[in-house]
Every structure is written in structure tokens, then in C-alpha cells.
Amino acid sequence: MREVLSAASGMFKEREFRPENANYERYWQERGPGAIHPRFQIIARQLRLGETVLDVGCGDGAMLDYFCREKGIRGIGIDISSVAVETARRRGVDARLRNLDQFYGELGEIGFDHVIMSEVLEHLTDSEDYVAKGWQLATKTLWLTFPNIAYFPHRLRLLAGRFPVQWAVFPSEHVRFWSVPDFRFWLKQLGMVSPQLCASNGLTLCQLHRLWPNLFGNQIVVRIEKNSRNARAGSDVRSNDVAVAPQ
């Protein structure tokens, strides 16, 4: 019920912000320590001891640190915030101050078992390019997560004449927006078929976030396998995707 009450009150509530926080370094200065999120656990269940992981947009290293401790993976994180990278290094994470273009150019033929972009794509105008590069670097699985713009509290805000609030520190954080069927279609246009999607949180009462993710799911986890059906991603692959979740 807490999620329902919060959604109802959020229909008319405005979130305050400070103009000086319109800066990615300030974003990480203002944010508190990273917590263990349900999406970490969903991804971790598919990781194996000794596998390699690239965390694109690793932030303060909370997720990669969790994977290293719980699953014994070998990971590298990259981020464009010096504040975030320094915080991640203090956790013991191998974090590097790079954007994906720089890192991609340095690697050559080196790949990673798993490439993860968790809550990253919505911050980028060139999300398609990031997904394409992540796909090239992944040898087993590409993992993506995104906030669902069709989550029911956002629909209620639109009903009240207000735009959904998905940002944490400053309104300009998010520049791309997807619902669950939008994201499936977007991946199909990029040549990636049969993604596996599930909601990691949202309205958890009676597992509604899992039963109807497009309405009751908040953060969505996407798993795309590097199998033969996806081997030609970006070319003329024919989609035989699973059914789109209800809207």
C-alpha cells in the first residue's frame, strides 16, 4: 500500500532542486552512498565465479563491488565522473575515468563475458551507439536496465497535468524515456531479438510488478544473450520476440 499512497500524493507534489546541481560531478557529490538494489541481485544470479564484467557508468561502484563480493567475478567499471570513480576505488573496485568511446578504442579485440549498463541509457542522447558498442564488447550477455516511464505513478502525474519525475538531483538527468513495449521495439530496431525483461521493483504487492511490468514495474532489467539468433544484431535479423507486456 505504501507505493499506492506515495503515487497518489506524488500526483500533485513538486520536487525541489538547486540550479547549481546541474552538473554530473555535483550529482555524485549530492547523492548518498549506493545501496544494494534488487536489480543487482537479479543480474548476480546469472554470474559465475571468475567471469569478467564491464560496468559502463559504474558510478560509485556499489553494483560491481556487490558482484565481486557475492559472485567472485573479475570486473572493471568506467565512468565520466572523477568523484564517482574515486568513490568506487575506495570500495576496492577497479574503476577508470573513461567514457565508453575512449575505453572501446583502447581495448582492441578484448571482450567481457558480461557488459552491464544499469540506469545509464536514459542519461544519453546517443544511447543507440552505447548499446552497439556494449554489444560488441560482450561475449555472453549484454545487460541493460532502465526506468519505466509507464509506471503507474507517472501515469497518475500525467493525469494531473504534470510530467513524470524520474530524476534524483536535477531535472536534466534524463533525456531518453521508454516504456516496456517501447524498449522492446527499440531493441528490435537495433537488431536484438528475444530480450528477457523483468521488473526489479515497483508495486510489489502480490508480485504485480512481475505480472504486469509495464504498469506496475519501476526499474526494468533486460538480458540479451549473444546467441546465434542475435549474432547479426544491427543487420537484417528477423524478430520472433515474446509477447509485449500489457500496457
N, C-alpha and C positions, 0 to 999 in steps of 0.2 A: 504493500500500500504506500510505502514511502515514496516510490518512484512516481506513483499516480498523483499524490499530493504535491510533490515537487513540480511535476509537469503542469498541474493546474495553476499553481502560484506563479510559475515561470511565464505564463501567457502574457502577463502584464508587467513583469519585473524587468528593469533595465540593469545591465551590469556596468559598473563604473570602470573607467580606465584612466591612465595618465598619459598624455601625449608623448612624454619623454621616453616611454617604454616601447615606442615604435622602432625597435632595433633588436636584432637577433641576440646580440650579446646581453642586452638588458633583460631579454626574455629569460635567459638562463640564470641571470643574477636574481631575478624576481621569483622564479619557480623554486619550490621546496625540493627536498631530496626525492628522487624517484622511488616509487613504491613497486611492489610485485603485483602486476596486473593479471587478470585471468587470461589475457591473450598470450602472456609469456608461457603459461602452463600448457595451453593448447599446442603451441609450437614445440615446446620442450618434449612433449610425449612422442614426437616423431624424430627426435635427435638421438644419435647413438655415440657411444664413447669413442673419442678420437676423431670424430668428423670435424670438418672445417666449416666455419661460419663467417660470412661477411655481413656485418650490421651497418647498413647505409643510413646515415642520420642517427648515429648511436646515442646522441645526447649525452647525458651524464653517466652512461654505461650501465644503468640498472639492469637492463634486459640481458646484455652479454655477460655481465657478472653472474647473474642468476643461472644462465646456461652453463657457464664454466664450473660453477659450484655443484649444480644439481646433475649435470649430464656428462661432465668431463670432456667438453668439446674444446677445440682449438679455434679461437676467434680473433678477428680484427674488427675494430669499429672505426668508422670515419665520420667526421662532422666538420662543419664550417665555423663552428663557434669555438674560440680558444677557451672560453670559460667552461663550456661543456666538456671539451677534450681534457682539460686539466682535472676536472672533477672525476671523469672516468678513469684517468690514470691513477688518481689517488685510491680508487677502488681496486687497482691492480689490473685493469683492463688495458689491452694493447690498443689504445686509441690514437688516431692520427688526424692531424689538421689538414684535411683534404676535402675537395668536393669530388663527386663521382667521376667527372671528366678527367681530373688530374690523376686519380687513382687508377682509373681504367687504362690511361695511357702509360702508366708506369708498370703495369702487370705483365704485359705481353700475353703469353699463352697460359698463364697461371689461372686456375679457376678455384671455386669453392663448392663443397658439397651443397651447402645451403646459402642462398643470398636472401637477406631479410630487409624489407623496407616497411618499418612499422610506424604508422601515423606520420608519414613523410610526404606521400604523393599530393595530399591536399594543400601543401605549402608551396608547390612548384607550378610554374606556368608551363614547364616542359616535361610534365610527368611521363609522356609517351617515350621520350628519349631516355629517361631514367629506367623505365621498365625494360626497354630494349637492351640497354647496357647490362642491367641486372640479369636479364635472361641469358646473355652471352657469357656472363661470369659464373652462372650456376651450372653445376654438373648433375645435380639430382633434383633440387626443388627450389623454386622461387616462391617466397612468402611475402604477401602484401597485406597490410591492414589499413582500414580507412574508417572515418566516422560517417555513419549513415545519415544523410540529410533527410530521409523519410521517416526517421524515428519519431514516434508519436508525439513527444513534447514539441518537436519542431513543427509538426503539422498543426498543433494547437496554437503555437505562436503565429503562424501564418493566418489561422482562422481569426486571431485577434488583431490582424493587420500589422504584425511585427515580423521581422526576419529572424530565422533561427540563430541562436547563439551557440557557436561551436568553439570559440576561441577561449584561451586561458588567461592571457595577459593583455593582448591588444587586438582590436578588430581586424587588422590586416593580416593576421597569421594565416588564414585560409583563403586560397584563391581558386581552388577547384572543389566541386561538390558532386557527390554521387549518391544515388540510392542503390539498393541491391541489384535490381534489374538493369539500371544504368551501367553499373560496374561490369556486370556480365556482358552486356552488349559492347562496352568499351574494350574489354579484353578480346572479344570475338573479332572486333575490327582490327586489333593488333595481331590476330592470327593465333591466339592462345585459346584452345578449346578445352572443354570439360574441367574448368576450375572447380575446386571444392570450397564452398563458402559456409561459414557458420558465424553466428553472433557470439562474441565472448562475454558480453554483458548487456544490460538494458533492463527490461521488465522481466525479472527472473521468476515471478510468481507462476507456479505451475509450468515452469520451463517455456513460458510464452516466447521468450527471446529466441529459443531454438525452433519452436514450432512455426513462428511467423516472423522471421528475422527482419523483413523489410518494414514492418510496422513496429515491432517491439524490440528489435535489436539496435544497440547503440554503436558499438565498435565491431566491425566485421573482419574476420580473419579469412584470408584467401590462400589456398595452397594450389600451386600449379606444378605438376610433375614434368620432368624432362624425359618424356617417353616418346615413342615413335609417332604418336598422334600429334604431339606438339613439336616434333623435331624441326618442322619448317615454319615455325612461328614467324609471322610477318610476311609470309608469302601467300600461296593460294590454298591454305588448309581449309577443308570443309568442316563446319562445326556440326557435331552431334551432341550438343550440350544437354545437360539435365534441365528439367523444367525450372523456369524462373519462379522464385518465391512470390507468394501473394503480395499485392500492394496494399 
